[in-house]
Amino acid sequence: MQTQFPASVTSEMARRGFTRRALGRAAALLGAGATLPFYNEAALAQLSNIGRLPPDAVKINANENPLGPCPEALEALAKAARLGGRYQYEETADFATAMAETEGLKPNHVMPFAGSSDPLHRAVLAFTSATQPLVMADPGYEAGQRAAAFIGSQVIRVPLTKTFAHDVRAMAAAHPTPGVLYICNPNNPTGTTTPRADIEWLIANKPKGSLVLLDEAYIHFSEEPVCSDLVAAGKDLIILRTFSKIYGMAGLRAGAALGRPDLLEKLRSFGAGALPVTGMVAAAASLRSRNLVPERRRIVKEIRDDIFAWMRKQGFSFVPSVSNKFMVDVGRPGQEVVRAMAERKVYIGRVWPAWPTHVRVSIGTPEEMEKFKRAFVEVMN
């Protein structure tokens, strides 16, 4: 049975030029959920779901954090799980409060989610249309473009700059009436950053009526400043955060959208339901673990520096990253290398059409990266 949008949502989407058919397809998000082509597990995992692997396999294809949840998070979720017969809505409210305090925001500027894919899709549904496209980097994280295509919104892809940053001036000029200008910082798949000054420029110079959607899923791996202060300043900005990456909670599902209350309210009608309490309490506990982020940033940097030094010594070409993944130019169709590595039980990431000879590699444990080195040398020689 198809879900009906509230009259206010239907009116707003009609104003943005949605046809009756497009409205029906958007409504299917609520009624069909996980059956949608852009909102099922394979799509949310962005093709990283490769099934059960051998015990000795190396899985460095999904930008996961092998360190897993911190001890404080594990303790909190175990306690919440014992009360799993209750919805425990108050834990979601407590998480929002903890997130707001951490970011210097009011609680009504934080909307909790199970990860950041959900609010990413909702933002595209809420702010784009046939006349208000999604503008994004190329290569960039593809989830949003699938939601846009599903409801008939145009997608405009703008190549990265020579320094692998988002070309904010080209993005601002890409269309006179964009709906969403999407920046992933650090970028996925390249792991490279867009300077804070460029983000501020885009917010100040974007076409009127558009939204800057800033995905900071990987921000804590880098030394780049977060932009939550721009949310506090009331800018036309929504920031996405997830606990799947540096916090090691990919399987537990916790995240948030940060923005002005009027912007967040536009996301609310595109979904409903209680959030997983285990994810909520684990996320709140992770925020209270003050040394977690700097310590894990240090650990990942050490492993990343080691693999980069090795690759330079071997003469391999790659894009320097400040995140937990990087792109390698293999000099031939990238999918060939992905398959060859899998034959050696080392599962690396995928290939982006804009860069057909590059493959993405996630940062694993030191032992996993040693296995990667051995397999990669075999494949490349």
C-alpha positions as CSV (number, residue, x, y, z in Angstrom):
1,M,0.0,0.0,0.0
2,Q,1.4,3.4,-1.0
3,T,1.9,5.9,1.8
4,Q,0.3,9.3,1.4
5,F,2.4,12.4,2.1
6,P,1.0,15.1,4.4
7,A,-0.8,17.9,2.4
8,S,1.9,20.3,3.3
9,V,4.6,18.1,1.7
10,T,2.5,17.3,-1.4
11,S,1.9,21.0,-1.9
12,E,5.6,21.9,-1.5
13,M,6.6,19.1,-4.0
14,A,4.0,20.2,-6.5
15,R,5.4,23.8,-6.2
16,R,8.8,22.5,-7.1
17,G,7.4,21.0,-10.3
18,F,7.0,17.3,-9.4
19,T,4.5,15.5,-11.6
20,R,1.9,13.2,-10.1
21,R,3.9,10.2,-11.1
22,A,7.1,11.6,-9.4
23,L,5.1,12.3,-6.3
24,G,4.0,8.6,-6.3
25,R,7.5,7.4,-6.7
26,A,8.7,9.6,-3.8
27,A,5.9,8.3,-1.7
28,A,7.0,4.8,-2.4
29,L,10.0,5.5,-0.2
30,L,7.8,5.3,2.8
31,G,5.6,2.5,1.7
32,A,8.3,0.2,0.1
33,G,11.4,1.2,2.1
34,A,14.0,-1.5,1.6
35,T,12.6,-2.7,-1.8
36,L,13.5,0.5,-3.5
37,P,16.4,0.4,-6.0
38,F,18.3,3.2,-4.3
39,Y,17.3,2.4,-0.7
40,N,18.0,-1.3,-0.3
41,E,20.9,-2.9,1.5
42,A,23.1,-3.2,-1.6
43,A,22.5,0.4,-2.5
44,L,23.2,1.7,1.0
45,A,26.3,-0.4,1.2
46,Q,27.2,0.9,-2.3
47,L,28.1,-2.5,-3.7
48,S,30.3,-3.5,-0.8
49,N,28.0,-6.3,0.2
50,I,30.0,-9.2,-1.2
51,G,28.6,-12.0,1.0
52,R,30.3,-14.1,3.6
53,L,34.1,-14.2,3.2
54,P,36.7,-16.8,4.1
55,P,38.0,-16.5,7.7
56,D,41.5,-15.5,6.3
57,A,40.1,-12.9,3.9
58,V,41.0,-9.2,4.0
59,K,38.0,-6.9,3.6
60,I,39.1,-3.4,2.8
61,N,36.3,-2.4,0.4
62,A,33.8,-0.5,2.5
63,N,35.7,2.2,4.4
64,E,34.8,0.3,7.7
65,N,36.8,0.8,10.9
66,P,38.2,-2.6,12.1
67,L,38.7,-1.2,15.6
68,G,34.9,-1.4,16.1
69,P,33.0,0.4,18.9
70,C,34.9,1.8,21.8
71,P,34.6,0.0,25.2
72,E,32.2,2.7,26.5
73,A,29.9,2.1,23.5
74,L,29.9,-1.6,24.0
75,E,29.0,-1.3,27.6
76,A,26.1,1.1,26.8
77,L,24.6,-1.0,24.1
78,A,24.8,-4.2,26.1
79,K,22.8,-2.5,28.8
80,A,20.2,-1.1,26.3
81,A,19.9,-4.5,24.6
82,R,18.7,-6.1,27.8
83,L,15.8,-3.6,27.7
84,G,15.2,-4.2,24.0
85,G,11.6,-5.0,24.6
86,R,11.0,-1.3,25.0
87,Y,11.3,1.4,22.4
88,Q,13.3,3.6,24.7
89,Y,12.6,6.8,22.8
90,E,14.3,8.8,25.5
91,E,17.7,7.4,24.5
92,T,17.3,9.0,21.1
93,A,16.5,12.3,22.7
94,D,19.6,11.9,25.0
95,F,21.8,11.2,21.9
96,A,20.5,14.4,20.2
97,T,21.3,16.4,23.3
98,A,24.8,14.9,23.6
99,M,25.4,15.6,19.9
100,A,24.2,19.2,20.3
101,E,26.5,19.8,23.3
102,T,29.5,18.3,21.4
103,E,28.8,20.5,18.4
104,G,27.9,23.7,20.2
105,L,24.3,23.6,18.9
106,K,20.8,23.7,20.3
107,P,19.1,20.3,20.5
108,N,16.5,21.3,17.9
109,H,19.4,21.7,15.4
110,V,20.1,17.9,15.6
111,M,18.0,15.2,14.0
112,P,19.1,11.6,14.8
113,F,19.1,8.9,12.2
114,A,20.3,5.3,11.8
115,G,23.5,6.4,10.0
116,S,23.8,9.2,7.4
117,S,22.5,7.5,4.3
118,D,18.9,8.1,5.4
119,P,19.1,11.9,5.8
120,L,21.2,12.1,2.6
121,H,18.4,10.5,0.6
122,R,15.8,12.6,2.4
123,A,17.6,15.8,1.6
124,V,17.6,15.0,-2.1
125,L,13.9,14.1,-2.0
126,A,13.1,17.3,0.0
127,F,15.1,19.9,-1.9
128,T,15.6,18.7,-5.5
129,S,13.1,18.4,-8.4
130,A,13.0,18.4,-12.2
131,T,13.9,22.1,-12.2
132,Q,16.2,22.0,-9.1
133,P,19.0,19.5,-9.7
134,L,21.5,17.8,-7.5
135,V,25.0,19.2,-8.1
136,M,27.9,16.9,-6.9
137,A,31.5,16.1,-7.5
138,D,32.8,13.6,-10.0
139,P,34.1,11.2,-8.7
140,G,31.9,11.5,-5.6
141,Y,29.7,9.5,-3.3
142,E,26.9,8.2,-5.5
143,A,24.0,7.5,-3.0
144,G,22.3,10.9,-3.5
145,Q,22.3,10.7,-7.3
146,R,20.3,7.4,-7.1
147,A,17.6,9.1,-5.1
148,A,17.6,12.1,-7.5
149,A,17.2,9.8,-10.5
150,F,14.4,7.9,-8.9
151,I,12.2,11.0,-8.6
152,G,13.3,12.5,-11.9
153,S,15.7,15.2,-10.6
154,Q,18.6,16.1,-12.8
155,V,22.1,15.2,-11.6
156,I,25.0,17.5,-12.5
157,R,28.5,16.1,-11.9
158,V,31.4,18.5,-11.6
159,P,35.0,17.2,-11.9
160,L,37.3,17.7,-8.9
161,T,40.0,20.3,-9.1
162,K,43.7,19.5,-9.8
163,T,44.2,19.3,-6.1
164,F,41.2,16.8,-5.8
165,A,39.0,19.3,-4.0
166,H,35.4,20.1,-4.9
167,D,35.3,22.9,-7.5
168,V,32.9,25.1,-5.6
169,R,32.9,27.9,-8.2
170,A,32.0,25.5,-11.0
171,M,29.4,23.9,-8.8
172,A,27.8,27.3,-8.0
173,A,27.7,28.1,-11.8
174,A,26.5,24.7,-12.9
175,H,22.8,25.6,-12.8
176,P,20.8,28.7,-12.2
177,T,18.4,27.0,-9.7
178,P,20.1,24.0,-8.1
179,G,18.2,22.2,-5.3
180,V,21.2,20.6,-3.5
181,L,24.9,21.4,-3.7
182,Y,26.5,18.2,-2.2
183,I,30.0,18.2,-0.8
184,C,31.5,15.2,0.9
185,N,34.5,16.3,2.9
186,P,36.8,14.5,3.0
187,N,35.6,13.2,-0.3
188,N,34.5,9.7,-1.0
189,P,36.3,8.0,-2.8
190,T,39.4,10.1,-3.0
191,G,39.9,10.9,0.7
192,T,40.9,14.4,-0.2
193,T,39.6,17.6,1.4
194,T,37.9,20.8,0.3
195,P,39.2,23.8,2.2
196,R,36.9,25.4,4.8
197,A,37.2,28.7,2.9
198,D,35.8,27.2,-0.2
199,I,32.8,25.8,1.7
200,E,32.2,29.2,3.2
201,W,32.4,30.8,-0.3
202,L,29.9,28.3,-1.7
203,I,27.4,29.0,1.1
204,A,27.8,32.7,0.5
205,N,27.7,32.6,-3.3
206,K,25.3,29.8,-4.2
207,P,22.2,30.5,-6.1
208,K,19.3,31.7,-4.0
209,G,17.0,29.0,-2.6
210,S,19.5,26.2,-2.8
211,L,20.9,24.1,0.0
212,V,24.5,23.1,0.7
213,L,24.5,19.5,1.9
214,L,27.9,18.9,3.6
215,D,28.7,15.2,4.3
216,E,31.2,15.0,7.1
217,A,31.2,11.2,7.4
218,Y,35.0,11.2,7.3
219,I,35.9,14.6,8.8
220,H,37.3,13.2,12.0
221,F,40.1,11.3,10.2
222,S,41.5,14.6,9.0
223,E,42.7,17.7,10.7
224,E,40.0,19.8,8.8
225,P,37.7,21.9,11.0
226,V,34.1,20.8,11.3
227,C,31.5,23.3,10.1
228,S,28.8,23.0,12.7
229,D,29.4,26.6,13.7
230,L,28.0,27.5,10.3
231,V,24.8,25.7,11.2
232,A,24.7,27.6,14.5
233,A,25.0,30.8,12.5
234,G,21.8,29.9,10.6
235,K,23.3,29.2,7.1
236,D,21.5,27.3,4.3
237,L,23.4,24.2,5.3
238,I,22.7,20.7,6.5
239,I,25.6,18.7,7.8
240,L,25.6,14.9,7.8
241,R,27.4,12.9,10.4
242,T,27.8,9.1,10.9
243,F,29.2,6.9,13.6
244,S,30.0,4.2,11.0
245,K,33.5,5.4,10.3
246,I,35.9,6.7,13.0
247,Y,33.6,5.5,15.7
248,G,33.5,2.0,14.3
249,M,29.8,1.5,14.4
250,A,28.9,0.6,10.8
251,G,26.8,-2.3,11.8
252,L,25.1,-0.6,14.7
253,R,23.7,2.4,12.7
254,A,23.8,5.8,14.2
255,G,24.1,9.2,12.7
256,A,22.6,12.7,12.6
257,A,21.7,15.6,10.4
258,L,22.7,19.1,11.7
259,G,20.8,22.1,10.5
260,R,18.4,24.9,11.2
261,P,15.1,23.5,12.5
262,D,13.1,24.7,9.4
263,L,15.5,22.8,7.2
264,L,15.5,19.6,9.3
265,E,11.7,19.7,9.4
266,K,11.6,19.2,5.6
267,L,13.4,15.9,6.1
268,R,10.9,14.6,8.7
269,S,8.0,13.7,6.5
270,F,10.1,11.4,4.3
271,G,10.3,8.6,6.9
272,A,9.1,7.5,10.3
273,G,9.8,4.9,13.0
274,A,11.8,4.3,16.1
275,L,15.6,4.3,15.8
276,P,17.8,1.4,17.0
277,V,18.3,2.0,20.7
278,T,21.6,0.1,20.6
279,G,23.0,2.6,18.1
280,M,21.7,5.6,19.9
281,V,23.2,4.7,23.3
282,A,26.5,3.6,21.7
283,A,26.8,6.8,19.8
284,A,26.1,8.9,22.9
285,A,28.7,7.0,24.9
286,S,31.2,7.4,22.0
287,L,30.7,11.2,22.2
288,R,31.6,11.1,25.9
289,S,34.8,9.2,25.2
290,R,36.9,12.3,24.7
291,N,40.2,10.7,23.6
292,L,38.5,8.3,21.1
293,V,38.7,10.6,18.0
294,P,42.3,11.9,18.3
295,E,43.6,8.4,19.2
296,R,41.9,6.7,16.3
297,R,42.9,9.5,13.9
298,R,46.5,8.8,15.0
299,I,46.2,5.1,14.5
300,V,44.7,5.4,11.0
301,K,47.3,8.0,10.0
302,E,50.2,5.8,11.0
303,I,48.8,2.9,9.0
304,R,48.0,5.2,6.1
305,D,51.5,6.8,6.1
306,D,53.1,3.3,6.1
307,I,51.1,2.1,3.1
308,F,51.8,5.4,1.2
309,A,55.5,5.2,1.9
310,W,55.5,1.6,0.6
311,M,53.5,2.5,-2.5
312,R,55.9,5.4,-3.3
313,K,58.9,3.0,-3.0
314,Q,57.2,0.5,-5.3
315,G,56.5,3.3,-7.8
316,F,52.7,3.0,-7.7
317,S,50.5,6.0,-8.5
318,F,47.9,7.0,-6.0
319,V,46.0,10.1,-4.7
320,P,47.3,11.2,-1.3
321,S,44.4,11.0,1.2
322,V,43.8,12.2,4.7
323,S,41.0,9.8,5.3
324,N,40.6,6.0,5.8
325,K,40.6,5.2,2.0
326,F,42.6,6.2,-1.1
327,M,42.5,5.8,-4.8
328,V,45.2,3.9,-6.8
329,D,45.8,4.3,-10.5
330,V,46.3,0.7,-11.7
331,G,46.9,1.7,-15.3
332,R,44.3,-0.7,-16.7
333,P,40.5,-1.3,-16.3
334,G,40.2,-1.1,-12.5
335,Q,37.7,-4.0,-12.3
336,E,40.3,-6.4,-13.6
337,V,42.4,-5.6,-10.5
338,V,39.5,-5.8,-8.2
339,R,38.8,-9.4,-9.4
340,A,42.5,-10.4,-9.3
341,M,42.8,-9.2,-5.8
342,A,39.6,-11.1,-4.8
343,E,41.2,-14.2,-6.2
344,R,43.9,-13.7,-3.6
345,K,41.3,-13.2,-0.8
346,V,41.9,-9.4,-0.6
347,Y,38.7,-7.6,-1.3
348,I,39.2,-3.9,-2.2
349,G,36.7,-1.3,-3.3
350,R,35.1,-0.5,-6.6
351,V,35.7,1.7,-9.7
352,W,34.1,5.0,-10.5
353,P,33.2,5.7,-14.2
354,A,35.0,9.1,-14.1
355,W,38.2,7.3,-13.2
356,P,38.1,3.9,-14.9
357,T,41.7,2.9,-14.1
358,H,41.5,3.8,-10.4
359,V,40.4,1.5,-7.6
360,R,39.5,2.5,-4.0
361,V,41.3,0.8,-1.1
362,S,40.2,1.2,2.5
363,I,42.6,1.4,5.4
364,G,42.6,-1.8,7.4
365,T,44.7,-3.1,10.3
366,P,48.5,-3.2,9.9
367,E,48.2,-7.0,9.3
368,E,45.5,-6.5,6.7
369,M,47.6,-3.9,4.9
370,E,50.6,-6.3,4.8
371,K,48.4,-8.9,3.0
372,F,47.2,-6.1,0.7
373,K,50.9,-5.3,-0.2
374,R,51.7,-8.9,-1.0
375,A,48.7,-9.4,-3.2
376,F,48.9,-6.0,-4.9
377,V,52.5,-6.6,-6.0
378,E,51.5,-10.0,-7.5
379,V,48.6,-8.5,-9.4
380,M,50.5,-5.4,-10.7
381,N,53.6,-7.3,-11.8
